[in-house]
C-alpha cells in the first residue's frame, strides 16, 4: 500500500487482524496521507494511550486525514469526534467495510448499532505486513456479560465465520508462505453456536487441519477455561501442529471474586484443566489474563490469585490493574484503592516474570523449533522469545540449539 498511510493498533490480536484488513481497504480505495487509530476499550490506560497517539499523529502529520475506530470509538464515539485532531470516527463494523474507505465517505461519525449485527463474514488477507505469523478471525462478539467488561458493547453479540471462509483464508495465507496461523476471536470458545449444525471449536480446528495439510503451526488465542470442548482438548493434547501454548482467560483465582465477575469457571476448574493437559502433553505452557484489585478483593482473595500462578503452572501472564468501565456493574461495587490495585498488579507481574525465568532456564541445552519473525529473532512452539546466531531469514521455521537464557529470552544457534 502507499507508504503515506499508517494504521496504529491498540489492544487484542483481533484488532491486529482487523488493522490489516483496513490497510488493504485503504490501499484498494487509493487513499493517501491517512492515519487510522484502531482503539481498545479494555482499560482507561488503553484509551489514554490512543488519545496520546492521535495527538502525536497530528503533530507529525499535520495534513493527514486522521480516522479513529475500534472498540473505544464504537462504544462512545462523541468524545473522539470532539478531539480537534480527529477528522472522522467509524465503528467496528464500518472499519471492515470497503465502502468506508472510498473518497467521499466523509460523515464525521459513522458508527452503527453493533448489537443489530447478526452475521460475521470472513475477510480475505494475502498476508500481514511485517509479520511471520498471520491471524485468522473465526469469531466476533460475545454473548456473556462479565461485570467488569465493556467489550460486548464494542463488538456486539457472538457471531462465527463459516468454516469454508476460514479454510479459504488459511489456504491463501499458507500459499503465501506463512508458517503459523493464529485463530482469533473475542470469545473464541463460543465458535459455531450460531452456525448451521452448531459445530464446536474443536470440530472446526480438526477440519481446518485436515483441509490445510501444508500448515505447519496453528496457535489459538485466548480461551475460556470451562468452554474448551472435549475434541479441542484432545487436539491440544495430541496434535503436534497445534502449538503447546494455551492462553486462558482466568481473570482471578478466588471463587467469590470470579462469581462477582460473573465468570463461568471456578478456581479449581483452571487447576484441573492445566493438570490434565500437562499430564497428556508435558511440554505445554500456559498463559493467562489476570485482573488485580477487582472491586471487593481482599488481601486473602488476592493471595489466592497469586497462588494460582504456581498451582496451575501459569507462565505468560497478562496482568491488568482493575480499570472501572462506565456502564458495567462492577463500577457499582466497593472499589479497591488505586495504589493497592497497582501494588497487587506488580506482585502478579513479578510472579509471572519468575515463572518465565524458570521456563526459559528449562529450555537451555535442548533444541527447539523456532519461527523467525525479524532480525534473527522468533518464537518457540511454547511462545518463548529466541534470538538466533547465524543465518535465520525472516519467516523461516528452523530447529535451533538453545545455548543460554538471560531470564527474559533465549539465545540459540541454528542446528
Buried (B, 14 or more C-beta within 10 A) or exposed (E): BEEEBBBBBBBBBBBBBBBBBBBBBBEEBEBEEBBBBBBBBBBBEBBEBBBEBBBEBBEEBEEBBBBBBBBBBBBBBEBBBEBEBBBBBBBBBBBBBBEBBBEEBEEEBBBBEBEEBEEBEBBEBEBBEEBBBBBBBBBBBBBBEBBBBBBBBBBBBBBBBBBEBBBBBBBBBBEEEBBBBBBBBBBBBBBBBBBEEEBBBBBBBBBBBEBBEEBBBBBBBBBBBBBBBEBBBEBBBEBEBBBBBBBBBBBBBBBBBBEBBBBBBBBEBBBBBBEEBBEEBEBBBBBBBBBBBBBBBEEEBBBBBBBBBEBBBBBBBBBBBBBBBEEBBBEEBEBBEEEBBEBBBEBBBBBBEBBBBEBBEBBBEEBBBBBBBEEBBBBBBBBBBBBBEEEBEBBBBBEBBBEEBEEEBBBBEBE
